[in-house]
């Protein structure tokens, strides 16, 4: 290898089954371990190194991304890529003297995640005081009687968390619900899986998802061995005729959707369309999961649970409004189905631990919580407003309160090419491909998620970089 300022060039070994990006990542890692690349050294720009080595910029960007994820390199939007300023074998957050006294297996597991300013794949909640609140509450919970630390969970031990959630539940939107209709889960995704396991039956159950939708629905369906069919949308929501045809043709048992904020498009199903879909579901006995983990500042209409008292399920969690580290979710079951869902939850894990339940209940009762949530919402809105301002003129969709925006790409950009080009600037996005089924039509769009773990100025700068890509696509794309 040759190292001269940023004129570093690796020698790639492409033997065996190693891909080009893996070979490049290995070469860079070797350079760090042998001292040829010193802490703080800047690596060549993606395009420069790609030209020298004879690979594509996407290959270099992928290798850099792997090493950033492994904490060997650090990257900043507009600043470049650098060798991490601490020994590669010691995770950030540990001092060297502590690390030297830790067992290797423990050291491998201990790390503090570093999020680069350009990480815009999934929303990251800004810390507006909830971390300090959680720390204080955890200390209070730890001082509770020892039974809290020594017993399995049950419907009795989680009653406080269910009551705390019920106290803030919008019953006008969700429909009549008692504390007994609420079932706890280990996050919203876990609630979706448990509902599927409760209502799906037969050797080959079928479900419907929206054509562009949260990929967790499809993952949950795969776990339940269910076949998935997608319904396209028009300006008001799912196309009624297609939805009805799918229900009849495949004897669909369940429809999974997010009526208020579709992830990733941010669009809402109109109240009139919800009523039409609910009527079809009622006629054919189709259950509906309405995922409300992402919510708007102002609701558009009632949830499917309110429209379908016997078939509608409402799912949410504090992951997108407070913190994802508190692994708790809530499923509000139809009044006739709550006991069945409780049995499913008990079979899963006996329930959510008392520590988590008590922590949630204490957090919800904290006097500073409303101010914290308001500050989180304000910060998210600030970043979304920045994206809307900088990307003005392009086809952008957003919803007040949702921590992401949906960018439909102009010609000649394709989603994959745009994602790869953004990576060369240290910006990581999620392509539309992640939100559709494999055999669905091609959609050239990307989701830009708010990264609340970095400063607003850094997020704004990332938007400026994306604007530059949109305004001037590379020649190889434009031809």
N, C-alpha and C positions, 0 to 999 in steps of 0.2 A: 504493500500500500504506500501511497505518497500523500503526505500531509504538508501543505504549505498554505497557511491561513485558511481560506475557504476553498482552496484549489485541491481538495482531497478527492482522490479517485480510488475506488476499491478494485480488487481483482476478484471477479465472480467465479465461483466454482459451481458449475451446473450439473455436476455428476448426480447419479441416482435419480430419485423421484422429486428432488427439490425444485420448486418453481422459481422463476426469476426474482419475484419479490422476496421469497424466503431466502434465496441465496444472497440478495443484497442486504437484507436485514441481518443475516448471519455475519456478513463481512463487516458491517458497521459495528455490530456487537463485539466482534473480535478486535476491531480497532480501539474500542473503548477499553476492553479488558486488558489489552497489551500496552495501553498508554499512548498509542499513536494518535488517538483522539482524546485530548485532555478535557476535564470538566470545564464547561463554559465555552468550548470551541464551537464556532458556528459551522454548520454543514452547508454544502453548496445549495443554491436554489434548486427546486425540483427539476426545472427544465434544463438547467446547466448540467446537472449530474446525469440526467437521462441521455443527453447528447453525448457526454463523455463515455458512458458505459455502453451505450447502444441499446437502450430499452425505452419504453414509452414513459411519458410523465406520470401516467397512472400507476405504473409499476413502482416508480420511486415514491410516489405519494402513499401507496399502500404499505411499502416497507417502513417509511417514516411513521405512519399511523400505528403500526404494530409496535414499534420501539417506543413511541410516546405512551401507548397503553401499558407497556412493560416498565415505564419510568426510566428507560435508558436515555431517552431524549425528551426535551420539552419544546413546545411550539407555541408561537403567539401570532395572532392575525397581524400581518403587515410587518412583523419583526424578523421572521425567519425561524429556523430550527437549530437547536443547540444541544450539546451534550449536557446531561443533567449535572448540576453543580455539587452532587454528593456521590459517594461510591455507589456503583450500580447494584451492588448486592445488598445495600441497606435501604429499606423502604423509607419514604418521607414520613416524618412524624416520630422517628426514633433517633435518639442520640447514639453515637458510635459506641460509647461505653456500655449502654444498655444492650445494644444489638449484639455485642461480643459475648455477653453472658446469657443470651437466649439460645434455646435449643434450635437447631436449623429448621426443624419442622414448624416450630412456632414462628420463627422469623419469616418463613415463606408465606405464612398465612396472615401476617400482620402488615397492613399497609393502609395508608390514607389516600383515598382516590384523588388524583389531580385532574381537574377538568380544565381543558384549554378554552380560551375565549371563543374558538371556532367550533366547539362541540355544540351543534344545534340539532342533534338527532332526536332526542327525547326531552320533554320539558324538565327543567331543574328548578325547584322552588327556591326563591331567595330567602335568606335567613333574616327576618325582620323582628327577631326576638323570640321565635318559637324554640330555638335550640336552648336558650337560657331557661325558658319556661319548662321545657321537657326535663332539663337537668335538675331543676328545683323540685318538680313533681316526682321524679324518680327517687330523689332522696326522701321525700315525704312518704312515698309508697313503701320504700325499704324499711321505714320505721314502724310499719304496721305490725299487728300481731303475727307471730311465726306461722300460723295456719295459712296465711297468704302465700308463704314461700314453700309450703310442704304438701299441698293438696292438688288433686286433679281439678280441672275446670268442670262446670256444670251449668245448667240453666239457672241455678240459684246464684252462683258466683258471678255470672255475666249480666245479672239483672240490672246492676247499677249502670253499666255501659249502655245497655239497651234503653234504659230510662233516659239517660243523658242524650242519646241520639234522638229518641222520640220527642224530647222537649224542643228540638230545633227543626223537626221534620215539618215540611210544608204540606199539611194534609189537604189543602185545596188542590195542590198539584198531584199528590200521590194517591189521594182517595182515603176514605175512612180506614184507619189502622190503629191497632192497639199495640202495646209493648210486646204482647205475646205473638204478634204477627212478624216481629223482627227476629232475624236469625243472624248471628255473628259469623264472620269468616275471616280468613287470613288475607285480607285485601279484596279488592273488587274482582280480580281475575279468579280467585278461589271461589267467590260467590257464584260466578258464571258457571264454573265447572260443576259445583254442587247442584245448581238448579238443573243443569243438563242431566246429571245423573239421577235426579229426582223425577223428571217428567218424561225423558226419552225411554222408549220401550221397543221391544222387537229386535230381530236380528240385524236390520238395516234401517235405522231411523234416519230421517232427512230433516235438515234445517235450512232456513233461508237467512242470508246476511245481505246487507246492502253492497252494491257493486264495489264501491270504495268504502272500506270500513276497517275498524280496529282488528288487527290480525290476531288478537287474543281470542276472538270468537272462533276463528278457524282452528287455532291450536287446541282450544277446549273441545271442539267437535272431533278433532282427530283422537284425543284421549278417550272420547266416548264412542269411538268407531261410528260416527255419524257422517253421512254424505252431505256436502255443503253445496247449495245452489245460491247464486247471487241474483239480485233484482236491480235493474237499472233505475236511475232517478230522472225525473223531470224537474221543473222549477219548484214544485211543491213537495217533492219527496218521492217515495217509491212509486213506480208506475203501477197503477191499480190493476190494469188488465194483465200485466205480466205476473204480478204477485198472485193474483187469483189463479192463473193458469199453472204456476209452479205448485201451488197448494194442492190443486186437484190432481195434477199429473203425477206428483211424487208423494202424495199423502204426507205432506209436511206436518211435523209435530211441533216445531218451535221456530220462531222468528227472533233474531237477535239484532238490536238496533240501538241507536242513541238519538232519540227524537229531538233533543234540545241542541246538542252540539255533535254533529257527525265528526268522528275522528277518521280521516284527516281533513275533510273539506270545510269544517266549521259550520256547515249549513244546517238548518233546522227543518224538520217536517212541519208543514203548515197544520194548524188545528183541524181544518177541513179534511186534509189528507189523512191525518191520524184517525179521524172518525171513520173514514172509508176503509182503511186497513183493519181497524178494530172490528168493523162489521163483518168483514170476510173471516177474520180470525175466530170470531164468535160463532159464525155459521159452521165452520169446519172443525172447531175444537182445537185451534192452534194456540199454544202458549206464546207469550211475547215477553222477552227480557228487554227492559228499557234501562240502558246503562247511563247513569247521570253523574259519573265521576267527574267529567268536565261539565261545568254549568255556566250559563250566561248570567250577566248582571241582572237582566230582566227576562223572566221566562216568556216563551212564546205561547205555550199552551199546556194542557194537562198531560200527565204521563199516561202511558198505556195501562198502567195499573189502575188509574182512576177510570179509564174507559172500559176496562175488562176486569171487573171485580173477581171473577172466577178463574181468569187465565193470565192476568197481567202481573209481572214481577218487576220490582224496582230495585236497582243496585247502585250503590255509591260507596265512597270511602273518603277519608281525609287526605289521601295521598296527593291530590292535585290542588288542595287549598291550604294545607298546613305542612305536612311532611310525609314522605313515603316510607320513612323508617319505622313509623308506628304501624305495624302490619295488622291492621284491623279493617274490616269491611262490613257492610250491612246489606242484607237482602230483605226487602219487605215483601213477604209472600202474600198471595191471595189468601183470604181468611180460611178457605177450605184446605189449603196446602201447607200451612205452617208446620204442623206436626210431622208431615212427611219430610220436609226440609230439615227439621231438627234431627230426625233419625239419620239422614244422610250426613249431616255435620258431625254427629256423634261417631258414626262409623269412620269418618275421615281422621279425626284427631282428638275426640272427646270434647272438642270445643277450643275456644281461644283462651290462653292462659290468664290466670287471675292478675298477674303482673301487668299485662297489656290492658286488660279490661279496667282495672283500677286506675292505671295511668291515663287512659282515655277519659274516664269519668272526671278525674281531677283536673285535667287540662281543659275540658269543656266548662268546668265551673270557675276557672280562673278569671278574675275581673279584667285582666289585661288582654284576654283572648280576642275580643271584638276589635280592639285597636290593632293587634297583630295581623289579623285576617284582612282588615282594611288596608294596612300597609303592604301586605303581600299583593293584594289585588291592584293597588296603585302602581307598584313597581312593575308588575306584569303588563299592565295597561300602557305604561311608559315605553317599554320595549316594543310592544305591538304597534304603538303609535309611531315609533321610529321606523319600523319596517314599512308601515303604510306610507309614511312621508317619503322615505328614500326611494322606495320602489314604485312611487306614483307613476301612473301611465301604463303599468303592466297589469295583467289579470290576476288580482290578489283578492283572496277572501279571508275574512276574519270575523270573530264574534267577541263582543265586549265580555271580558272575563276569562276567555279561553287563552291558554299560554302557547299558542302556535298560530301560524298563518299558512295559507295554502296558495302556492304560486303556480299557476298554469303557465307553462313556458311558451314563449313565442317561437315561431319558425325562424331558423332551422334547428333550434336546440331540441335534442332528445334528452329524456330524463337521465339515462345512464351517463351520457356524455357531460351533462351539466354537473352531475354529482362528482364525476371524476375531475372536471375542471375546477370545481370549488375546492376540492381537496388539495390542489396545488397551491392554494392560498391558505391552507390550514383550516378550511371550513368544512365541517362534516355535516351533511344533510341526509334526510331519508327520502328515497325516491318513491314515486307512486307505486312502483312495483311491489313494495312491501305491504300494500293495502288492497291488493286485488288477488283473485285466484289465478293459478298458473295459466288457465285457458281463457282468461278474460281479455277483452280488447285492450290494446296498448293505450296508456294514458301518459302524456308527457307533462308531468307536474312534479313538484317537490313540496314536502312539508318543512317549514322553517320553525323550529321550536325555540321558545325563550329559554335562555341559559341564565337563570337568576343567580348562579354561583359566581358570575363575573360581573364587573361593573357595567353600568349602562353605556358608558362611552365605548367600551370594547365591543359590546353588541352592536352599537351604532356603526362602528368602523367595519364590522363584518358585513353589515347591510350595504355599505358603500362599495365594498369589494364585490358583492354579488351584483350590484347595479352595474359595475364596470363590465362584468361578464355578460350581462344581459344586453348592454348597449353595444358591445363589440365582440361578438362570438369569434373564435379563432377561424382562420381561413379554412382549415380542414373540416370544420363543421359547416361553414357557410356555403361551400361548393355543393 
